[in-house]
Amino acid sequence: MHDDEWRDELRRLVRPMLDRYLLEQGLPGLSRAEFETLLAYEQQPADGQPLTWLEEVKAGAVRMAQAHGTTKKSPDSGAVTVDESLPVEDGRWATVAEILAIEARENPFVMDWRAHHLPPAGLLGRDSASTFREQLDGEARRRLDQVAANLIEWHGWWDHDEAALFVLTGEPPTGRRIRTNIVVRDRVSATRVIVEADPRASPQAVADSYRQARLPETLATLDLSDDVAQHHRLNGARPHPVTARKAALALHLARNRDGSWAERRTLWNTNVKATEPDWVYTDDAAFARDASRAWAQVVGETFTHKRPAVRLPV
């Protein structure tokens, strides 16, 4: 079998079987990108049969799924999600949500989980679903999370909790066009505004959502320290360009965290006096002021003498 044809067969036949196998093992499923990565590094077996490949690759898939399931998020100062108010004049996104629910009823993972874990009376009411979910045993809860992840990956649902709620109640998801997630970290440069948008959303609507994410009213919902909040006041004034001198000062601090301001100034002057004599400082306080301001402007945090914490891989 030609290699491209063989891989197409794997995508069509083996992917559903692999998802079910991982579900049975209580492991998170692989994303499309992860599956394609797995596919790229596997060779066609001698007999050319996709099912033979499935048996040979299960161990690798399990390792990847286990690594995915135990990955820990980096420590954040906070995160907030903002959903755009849908335009009342266009009902397509609310209708899409209804269609997602209709299609998800026929998802084999949804049907299997409901058959094994719902009470005899069937689907739950919204008010009782939360308590029911909390009282599930560990295995049933892991499988529910996996089914919800499957709805997100393969059916295009936006929200994990809504997907799990649908499995329990049959309630359709909320119609959405744009969702914005703001993950705030100590450094502004490490903070992320993540805008997820239906490609049919207008550029103006996406820009409006991004603008809303940067409003003080949005960040006020997080319990940020004064220092972090100070550097995250992003709305209003346009950020000033970083000049070559400011960039050089910030880099100098990064390379010379140890030592006193006098020692940093002396080394700075040594480095710049030949090429940029106007950048030489004669006063420690002036150098410390300008260098600290440059650091705050570039990195988005107050400069401290301690080195940043290292986030070890898990």
N, C-alpha and C positions, 0 to 999 in steps of 0.2 A: 504494500500500500504506500502511495506517495506520502511523504512526511506531512505536508499540509493537510491532506485528506485525513490522515490518521489523527492529527491534533483536532480537527473539526469533529471527528467521531468522539474523541475524549470529551470535548465541550458538550456535545449533545447527549451522550450516553452516561459518561462516568461522573460528571459533575453532580447530578442529582443523587447518585448512589453514594458519592463521597460525602455530600452534605448529610445524608441520612445516617451514614456510619458515624460521623462526628457527633451528630445529635444523640445517637444511641450511647456514645461514650461520655455524654455529658460535657462535651467540649464546644467552644464557640466555632462557628463555621468560618470558612475562609472567604475573604472578600474576592471580588473578581480579579483584582490586581495580584493578590496572593496566589490565587489559583493559576493565573497566567505565569507567575514566577515559577511555580512548581512545574508547570508544563514545559517551560523553556529549558529546564535543566534535566529533563527526563528523556531517555532514549526509547525508541520503539522496541518492545520486546521481540525476541526471536520469532515467536509465532504470529506477531503482528496483531494480536487481539487486545482490544482496549480493556477487557476484564482482567487479563493477565497483568497489564500495567497497574490496574487498580490495586490488586493484591500486593504488588511490589512496592507501590508508592504510599501505602497506608501509613507506614511508620513515619515517613517524612511529613505527611499531612498532619499526623498527630503531634509531632514535635512543633510544627509551625502553629497549630491551633493552640497548643498548650502555652507557647511563648506569647501568643496574642492574648490569651485569656488571663495571663498573669502580669502583663505589662502594666506598670503603674504610671499614672500621669505625673508630670512634674509638679512640684508644689507651687500653687498659685496663691495670690492674695485674694482672688475671688473671680467669679464668673457670673455672667448674667445673659439671659436670652431675651431677645426682643422680636416679637412677631409683628409684621406690618399689618395694619388694618386693611382688609380687602376692599377694593373698589366696589361700591354697591351697584355700579352700572354694568358690571361684568361678572356673571355668575359661573364662569367656566371653572374656577378653582374649587368652589364648593361642589360643583358637579363632578369634577375629577375625584374628589375625596369619596363621594358616594360610589363611583366606579371602582376605586381601589378596594373598598369594602366588599363589593360584589365579587370581585376577582379573588380576594383573599379568602372568601368562604370556601373556595374550592382548592385552596392550597393544601397539599397532603399533610404538611407538618401541622397546620392549624387543625385539620380534621382529626389527626392522630392524637394530638395533645388533648383536645376536647373530649375525645372518646375515652381516654384513660384517666383524666383528672377532674373533669367537671362533675358536679353532683348529678344524681339521676334526673333532677328537674330540668337540667340543661343550663342554658346561658343565665348568667347572674344579672342582677340589677346593678346600676352604677354605684349605688350607695353601699352595697355589700361587697363589691369586687375588691376594694382595697384591703378590707379585713381578711377576705378569703385568700388573697395573694400573700399576705404576711404570714398566714398560718400554713402555707404549703410546706412540705418537707423539702430538704435541700435539693434532692434530685429533681422533683417536679418544678421547683423554682428555676434551677439551671436550664431545664428544657424549655420553660416558658421564655426565659431570656433569649435562648437560641432561636425560638420561633419568631420572637419580636425582631431579632437581628436579621432573620431571613426575610421578613416583610420589608424591612428597610432596604436591604441589599437588592432584592429581586423584584419588589413591587413598587419601590420608589416612595415609601412612607417617610415622613419627616422626623417622627418623634418615637423614641423607644417606648416610653410609658404609654403613649396612645396606642401603639401596636399591641402591647401586652393587654391593655384594657379591651381592645377589640377581641382578642382571643377569649377573654373572660365574658364579655357582654354582647359582642356583636355590634357595638357602637362604632359608627364610621369615624375616621379621623377628622380633625379640623382642616378645612380647606386653607391652603397657604399658597402665597405667591413668592414671598421673600421672608427669610428668617435670618436674623443677625445674632451671632454669638460674640460676646466680648470676654476674652480671657485676660484678666489683669494680673500682671506680675510686677515685682518691685521696680524693674526697669521698664520705662516706656518702650525702649527698643525691643524688649522681649514680649510686650503685650501684643495681643492680636485681635483684630476685628475681622471676623470671618462671616462673609455675606454669602448665603446660599440662596440662589434665585432660580426660579423657573426661567428658562431661556426666552420665554415670551414676555417677561417683565421688561418694561421700558428702561433705558439707561437712566432716565430721570427718577424713576421709582427706586432703582438700586442706589442712586446717589442720595436720595432722601433717607433711605434706611441707614446708610453709612453715616450720614450727618446726625441722625437721631442717636446712633450708638455712641457718639462722642459728646453728647450733651451732658452737662453736670447732673441733670435729673436722672439720667440712666446710671451714672457711676455712683450717685448718692444712695442707690439701693444696696451697695456693697459697703461693708465695714472696713474701709481702708485706713491705714495709718496716715497720720498727717503728712509724713514725708512722701509717701506714695501718692496720696491725693494731690499734693502740691504739683508734682511733675505730670500728673494725668489731667490737668486742666487744659484740655486740648482744643476746646471750642473757642470761637472768637478770633483772636489775632492770627494772622498767617505766620507760620514759623519762619524765623529769620534764616537766611542762608548761612551755612557754616563756611567760614573763610579758610584759606590755607593755613593761616597761623593758628586758628582755633583747632583745626583738625590735628595739626602737629602737636599742640599742647595736650590734647586728649590722648593721643598716642604716647606722648612722653610720660604721662601719668600711668598709663597702662603698663608701660615697660619699667617703671620705677616706683612701685608701690611702697617699697621699703625705704627707710631713711627719712630725714627731715626735709622741710620745705627749702631750707638753705642748701642742702645737698642737691635737691632736685634742680634748684635754680642754677647752681654752679655747673652742673652737668648740661643743663639746657643751653646755657650761654656758650659752653665749650662747643656744643654741636652746631649752633646756628651762627656764631659770630663771623665765620668766614663767608657764608653764603647769604645770610639774612641779618646784617648788622642792626637793622632797625628793630629786630625782635629781641634784642638783648635786654635783660632786666637788671636794674641796679638795686632793687628793693625786694626783699623776701615777701613782704605783705602784698605788694602789687602783683608779684608773680603768682602767689597762692590764690589771690582773688581771681585773676584772669584764667588761670589753669582750671580752677574749680568751676567757674562759669562755663568754660569750654566743655568740660566733662559733662556737666548737667545738660548742656544743649545737645551734645552728640549722643550720649548714652541714655539720658532721661532719668537720672537719679543723682542724689547728692554723693559726691566723692567721699569715700572713706579709705582709711589706710589699710584696712584688712582686705585680703584677697577674696574674690567671690567664691561661694560654696561650689564645690564640684558635684554635679549630678551624675552619680555612677550609673552605668547601664544595668538593667535588670535582666 
